Amino acid sequence: MTFVDRTPSADDLRGVRYLFTDIDDTLTTDGQLLPETYQVLWDLNDAGIAVIPVTGGSAGWCEHIVRAWPVKAVIGESGAYAVFRRGRDVVFDYWEGQAVQTERQRRHLQTVVDIIASEGLGFQIAHDQAFRLADVAIDIVGHPPAEVDRLAACLRDRGATVAISSIHINTWIGNYDKRSMSERLLIEEFGLSPQAVPLATAFVGDSRNDAPMFGYIDNSFGVNNVLSILPQLSHAPRWISTRPAGLGFADIGETILAAAKHREA
C-alpha cells in the first residue's frame, strides 16, 4: 500500500483499536460498496479493531448498517445520534433526545424549503429525507461550488449548523457534529480516557464535513479524492492514500491491520 508524500509507520498505528470512517466516497465507490472494501471491514472486525462509520446518512441507512455490516456502532446524521446493536435490538442514543431533535427538524425543514424557493437556485431536498430523524439533507451534485456555498451561507444566517459532504448539504439546529458525538461515544460508551484517544483511534474521510474529525483524530487518513478539496479544509488528514474512495479505504485498512500484526509479533 502506498500513500501520497508520507507513509504511516507501524509504530504510528500499532495502538489503533477504533477506526472511524466516513461512508459516501470514502467507503463507497460511485455509490457502491466494493468487495475489496467490504472484506477489509470483516478483516478489521476479526482482528478486534472496532469500525464505526460516521456519516451524514439517514437513520434508515444507519439501522441497516448496524444490523448487517461488521461494525461496532454507527454515528448518523452528522452526529445527531449513535446507533448500536443490543442483542436483537437496535438502539438510538440521541445527542439531545429524540423529541427535541424531531421537533427542531420539522421546523427546520420548512425553513430550508422556503430558503431554496426564495433563492431560486434549483436545489432539491434529498430523496431519503423521509428516513431522517434530526437533520435536513439537500442534494448538491451538479451544482457549482459557488451556489452550494451561497445556500450554506443562507442557512447559517438563519442560525443553522451546516456540513457539506461530497453529495449533500446536511443542516440542522443543534450544537453537535461528527467530532462531538465521536468523542462522547469513545468516552461514555467505550470507556476511553481523553488521554488514550490519540493512540487508540484512527479516522478515514474525504470531504469538507470530515474536517472536524481530521482535527480530532491524530491518526487521520484521507482517501485520494480528498486532494481536490484540501484547500477548503480547516484541518487536513495526516496521510492520504494513492487510491480513491473504497479502494483507498481498503489500502488504509490493510495498513492498520499490518500494524496490528506487528504489535502482536
Steps between C-alpha positions, in 0.01 A plus 500: 500500500631844410417849616544854370811675640517314832435142608393406853727271696398196699587696815253773401212254475581209728263621773194554279192321635225728367477599133249774419413549135282710274282303256417686176804509269717364783364150553289510184620538143249664264234416758592131523676300772774310315582142603858599592366766735243275665759228552730741680214594733469133594877463534514797736211361703662158523824664619316669785507849351160665541375684190261791559356669189442873559263625236256766394284211388144447617363292786377249243855444381633478856238244605603273213874551540514421871295184438674371186859626498787394727503828694499588870263797468392767251487875552226642278375829361830675574499422873129519582508151653704185541348163413588167663391137494377373835440132436219492244409863561636817343533796737526869406682729745407859410725797566218690674200268497275379221203728567712816508689418183191384312316824568802707399526302177132555418534878529838511327379301198242768428766770539727321254219458244420872529864604455546279193186647344595860578856465370386333177806275478321179401618282787297194600446343840676162508291198402560334838369791708203292613742264674678775695431568866695819577651680201407623153702385198522689171639346181797698364638279222507701176484839672798738473696545824405868512131410507558239773689754711231762444226267623715394796550866595124564485440207735765616745346848497181338632691345792543152354803277517623395155733221385587444135586152374578377151128449429295705747463809705397364838344760727346492847424700810727391785851525637650171388698355210688185404781579742290572808299180473813295427665641811194422713484147358864429579478628857148399607439182300848355452655630822808666352664781687572816297871425542460158336320629189802603286663156498182290498316662208522565127268671252447487123313767303477688173296820526448839660279372779782268610727790602396485869597132509832566324568751777390272784660166402880508479515189280289659227488380139351642185418282203654643184191693387550730800779671305249707301364673811812526721514883470146518641575296814559664837677177602670269251564125527844388614531240223335464158463174307608477137172334404158666534181417686439135594829375356685762700312392813599138430867603483470698824326210673774260389762743632330509841471121502871463419584727793278292729684183394832675562380582854416137567830366366 
